[in-house]
Amino acid sequence: MRNIDGGFLAAPDQAALELREREVRKGKGALALTVIGGFVALIAGYDALVDFTPGSLVVTLIAAAVAVGGGVLTKQLMRNVRFRVHKPNAGLVGAAKLTGLLVAFFGIAALLGSIEAPGPLRIVLIAGGVGTIAYVRSLHDQRWVLFELDAVGVRIERTVVPWRDVTRLTTDPVGPGMTRLGAMPVNAEPLYVAVQDSELDPRLLTEAIGRFAPQGILLTGGQGPAT
């Protein structure tokens, strides 16, 4: 096991890591499209705000559409790489963070435009905005993911267990609208996390176990094996 803030306590299988990397590469094209579209949208949006022209507005809208489309495609492709269950309203919180960053970005851009800031300072602003958005997104994923499966293993909140150390997975209702997901490691205490049923799709969970888990690892609950 390992904590995502520290090093591995038991390193995952190299073959599993290589498998995940191959799957991740399949989504990099869509992710690159998202990043490029977002970067162009920020630059064109900055120009439209500081020195408005119809052309800059059109470029901003097209680039924003490309970024959104790339984001949707990336999300679809990443389903083949991992299965995640988030805290409630994770999507809304993430959208609120992104909106706040964009408002701050364009507010600073308007200020720099009003004082006729030099070009290098504007470039620093754009690069800093892109970097900040990427960092906040990464931090958001770390803090708002409760349960994750991929080719390497199982993540329960901030603890990752390689598949070779997992004996079985569990699911049990623990209250109205709540389900407890768990992993049974070898020679270690069981790991559990409670998730809201609104955030959990049992069909996708079963499919993910069939896709990622080694043969023989079952999903069990109060009524015995579920898959």
C-alpha positions in Angstrom: 0.0 0.0 0.0 1.0 3.6 -0.2 -0.4 7.0 0.6 -0.7 9.3 -2.4 1.3 12.0 -0.4 4.2 9.6 0.1 6.1 6.8 -1.4 5.1 3.2 -2.1 5.0 0.9 0.9 4.7 -2.0 -1.6 5.4 -1.1 -5.2 2.8 -2.1 -7.8 3.5 -4.6 -10.6 5.6 -3.1 -13.4 3.3 -4.7 -15.9 0.3 -3.0 -14.4 2.0 0.3 -14.5 2.9 -0.2 -18.2 -0.7 -1.2 -19.0 -2.0 1.9 -17.4 0.5 4.1 -19.2 -0.6 2.6 -22.6 -4.2 3.3 -21.8 -3.4 6.8 -20.6 -1.6 7.6 -23.9 -4.8 6.9 -25.8 -6.4 9.9 -24.1 -3.5 12.3 -24.5 -4.6 13.5 -27.9 -8.0 14.6 -26.6 -6.3 16.1 -23.5 -3.9 18.0 -25.7 -6.8 19.3 -27.7 -8.4 20.6 -24.5 -5.2 22.3 -23.3 -4.5 23.9 -26.6 -8.0 25.1 -27.0 -8.1 26.5 -23.5 -4.7 28.2 -24.0 -5.8 29.8 -27.3 -9.1 30.8 -25.7 -7.3 32.6 -22.9 -5.0 34.4 -25.3 -7.8 35.4 -27.7 -10.1 36.3 -24.8 -7.4 38.5 -23.3 -7.1 40.3 -26.7 -10.8 40.6 -27.0 -11.0 42.2 -23.6 -8.1 44.6 -24.0 -8.5 45.5 -27.6 -11.8 44.1 -28.9 -12.2 43.0 -32.5 -14.8 40.7 -34.0 -12.0 38.3 -35.1 -10.7 37.9 -31.5 -14.2 37.2 -30.3 -14.7 34.5 -33.0 -11.4 32.9 -32.2 -12.2 32.9 -28.5 -15.6 31.2 -29.0 -14.1 28.6 -31.4 -11.2 27.8 -29.1 -13.5 27.5 -26.1 -15.7 25.1 -28.0 -12.7 23.0 -28.9 -11.6 23.0 -25.3 -15.0 21.9 -24.1 -15.3 19.2 -26.8 -11.8 17.9 -26.0 -12.7 17.8 -22.3 -15.8 15.8 -22.9 -13.8 13.4 -25.2 -11.1 13.1 -22.6 -13.6 12.2 -19.9 -15.1 9.4 -22.1 -11.6 8.0 -23.0 -10.5 8.1 -19.3 -13.3 5.7 -18.4 -11.2 3.0 -20.1 -8.3 4.0 -17.8 -10.0 4.3 -14.4 -13.2 4.2 -12.5 -13.9 6.9 -9.9 -16.4 7.7 -7.2 -16.3 11.3 -6.0 -17.6 13.2 -3.1 -21.0 14.8 -3.6 -21.1 17.8 -5.8 -17.5 17.4 -6.9 -18.4 18.5 -10.4 -20.1 21.6 -9.2 -17.3 22.5 -6.9 -14.7 22.0 -9.7 -16.8 24.2 -12.0 -17.0 26.9 -9.4 -13.2 26.8 -8.9 -12.7 27.1 -12.6 -15.2 29.9 -12.9 -13.5 31.8 -10.1 -10.1 31.4 -11.7 -11.3 32.6 -15.0 -13.0 35.7 -13.4 -9.8 36.5 -11.6 -7.8 36.0 -14.8 -9.9 38.3 -16.9 -10.1 40.8 -14.1 -6.3 41.0 -13.9 -6.2 41.1 -17.7 -8.5 44.1 -17.7 -6.4 45.9 -15.1 -3.2 45.3 -17.1 -4.9 46.5 -20.3 -6.1 49.7 -18.6 -2.5 50.5 -17.5 -1.1 49.4 -20.9 1.1 46.8 -19.3 4.1 45.6 -21.4 3.8 42.4 -23.5 6.1 40.2 -21.4 3.9 40.8 -18.4 0.8 39.8 -20.4 2.6 36.6 -21.4 3.4 35.8 -17.8 -0.2 36.3 -16.9 -1.4 33.9 -19.6 1.2 31.2 -18.7 0.4 31.6 -15.0 -3.3 31.3 -15.6 -2.9 28.0 -17.5 -0.5 26.6 -14.9 -2.8 27.6 -12.0 -5.8 26.0 -13.6 -3.9 22.7 -14.2 -2.6 22.7 -10.6 -6.1 23.4 -9.1 -7.6 20.7 -11.2 -5.0 18.2 -10.0 -5.4 19.2 -6.4 -9.2 19.0 -6.8 -9.0 15.4 -8.1 -6.8 14.3 -5.2 -9.1 15.7 -2.5 -12.5 14.9 -4.0 -12.0 11.3 -5.2 -13.2 8.8 -2.6 -12.7 5.5 -4.5 -10.8 4.6 -7.6 -10.0 1.5 -9.7 -7.4 1.3 -12.4 -4.8 -1.2 -13.8 -2.5 -0.6 -10.9 -4.9 -1.2 -8.0 -7.5 0.3 -5.7 -7.5 3.7 -4.2 -9.6 4.3 -1.0 -9.5 8.0 -0.3 -5.8 8.8 -0.1 -4.5 5.2 0.2 -3.6 3.0 -2.8 -3.4 -0.8 -2.7 -1.8 -2.6 -5.7 -3.9 -5.5 -7.1 -1.4 -8.1 -6.0 -2.2 -7.1 -2.3 -6.0 -7.2 -2.8 -7.9 -10.3 -1.9 -11.4 -9.0 -2.6 -13.6 -5.9 -2.8 -16.8 -5.3 -0.8 -19.9 -3.2 -1.1 -22.6 -2.9 1.6 -25.5 -0.4 2.2 -24.8 1.5 5.4 -27.8 3.8 5.5 -30.3 5.7 3.4 -28.7 6.6 0.1 -25.2 5.5 1.3 -23.0 2.5 0.3 -19.8 1.4 1.9 -17.1 0.3 -0.6 -14.1 -1.6 0.7 -10.9 -3.4 -0.2 -9.4 -6.4 1.7 -5.6 -6.2 1.6 -3.3 -9.1 2.3 -2.0 -9.0 5.9 -3.4 -5.5 6.5 -6.5 -3.9 8.0 -9.5 -3.6 5.6 -10.0 -0.2 4.0 -13.5 1.3 3.8 -15.1 4.5 2.5 -18.8 5.5 2.5 -20.1 7.0 -0.7 -23.5 8.4 -1.7 -25.5 6.2 -4.0 -26.1 9.2 -6.3 -22.3 9.2 -7.1 -22.1 5.4 -7.5 -23.1 3.5 -10.6 -23.1 -0.2 -9.7 -23.1 -1.3 -13.4 -20.0 0.8 -14.1 -18.3 -0.5 -10.9 -18.9 -4.1 -12.0 -17.6 -3.4 -15.5 -14.5 -1.7 -14.0 -13.7 -4.7 -11.8 -14.0 -7.0 -14.8 -11.7 -4.7 -16.8 -9.0 -3.9 -14.2 -9.0 -6.5 -11.5 -7.0 -9.7 -11.8 -9.0 -12.9 -12.3 -10.3 -14.2 -9.1 -10.9 -11.0 -7.3 -14.6 -10.7 -6.5 -17.0 -7.9 -5.4 -18.8 -9.2 -2.4 -21.4 -7.9 0.0 -23.8 -8.9 2.7 -25.4 -11.4 0.3 -22.1 -13.0 -0.9 -20.4 -12.6 -4.3 -21.8 -9.9 -6.5 -19.7 -10.6 -9.6 
